[in-house]
Amino acid sequence: MDFRLSDEQRMWQESIHAFVAKEIKPNARLVDENASLKWDSVHKMGPLGLLGLFAPEEYGGAGMDAICAALAMEELGWACGSTALAIAAHNGLGCASVALFGSHELKSRYLPAAAQGKKPDGSYSRLAALALTEPGAGSDLKGGVTTRAELHNNQWRINGAKMWCTNAGVADFIVTLVRTDSSKSSHSLSMILVPSDSKGLHIGAAEKKMGVKGSPTHAVTYQDVLVPADHLVGEIGKGLSQTLAVLDGGRISIGAISVGLAQAAMEEAVQYAAQRTAFEHPLTSFEAIQWMLADAATEIHAARLMVLQAAWLKDQDKSFTKEAAMAKLFATEMAERVCRNAIQILGSYGYSQEYPVERQYRDARLMTIGEGTSEIQRLVIARHIISEYQ
């Protein structure tokens, strides 16, 4: 593939960079300290298309290609890890599930407000969420999901519990993976869209996390929650395959956010090293510093290309599961290394909250866990390699 961006893609990237540099990055520390999104900035994202990246234009979305979406996520990650993760989950998990598999009626009812950031009455809408993980199971979706949905009188009755649901407390709807069949087969799971104001839906307090504190994460319980039958997302029994498809796209976003975090940390390290002197010489004159910066720039470049390749494959309607897993694996682990070394270059200042590299390191640490741990990515990659060579 040709990795050169088109004029339209470059203009899009430049416009998003200008927006986040003005609206998001200056407030990143406050978002982290207050553990809360800056909603004034989020409300400005709708007209730009940042809230409807994957929603088709006919349903009020921006209908962006995967490369443009990845560029946007990298810029958001460069500005603020918390904001980037919340917007990535909104677009790539909550909205994408409906956009990819929802009926025309479901898309018409829920996507326009989610994508544009405003409801028909003119009030601001909130975000979207996807609930997968459960208290007793993390990566084992096929066998670990115990949340049940039973169809009675043209309504789904849902009972169960979810954990680590990003955006649950700030969402208008939560797409929920449930078991609609008593068996443990791969066809026993389905997706159902649950409005957040549904009776019996209880959203716990936001988790107190090490990083990305402004991106709210919650436990969610379902106690006889009744949802209309037409809120089924896609086909009954296709929930697992749909979830895996959604996660493939989400991994591109997490990889892109990680590239942005690493880029921001490297920039801070370069600026500091150029200004700080030791033994009457700037830090940039020492090989130990130069090599850390060289490694950072090289790995960021490699990760960015991997993310763009996975996005390109998605745009070409080609298989990208392995490439998305490889991009997420490398980019997230790279970001942790780069942020760690940025702290090392700044020394004691890097460990202080006065400098952003401390926050960026904490934010980057989550990326190797969310939307499939590094270990799960290696499992996905290995299975594809073995299958290809056999």
Buried (B, 14 or more C-beta within 10 A) or exposed (E): EEEEBEEEBEEBBEBBBEBBEEBBBBBBBEBBEEBBBBEEBBBBBBEBBBBBBBBBEEBBBBBBBBBBBBBBBBBBBBBBBBBBBBBBBBBBBBBBBBBBBBBEEBBEBBBBBBBBBBBEEEEEBBBBBBBBBBBEBBEEBBEBBBBBBEEEEEBBBBBBBBBBBBBBBBBBBBBBBBBBBEEEEBBBBBBBBBBBEBEBBEBBEBBEBEBBBBBBBBBBBBEEBBBEEBBBBBEBBBBBBBBBBBBBBBBBBBBBBBBBBBBBBBBBBBEBBEEBEEEEEEBBBBEEBEEBBEBBBEBBEBBBBBBBBBBBBBBEEEEBBBBBBBBBBBBBBBBBBBBBBBBBBBEEBBBEEEBBBBBBBBBBBBBBBBBBBBEBBEBBBEEBEEEEEE
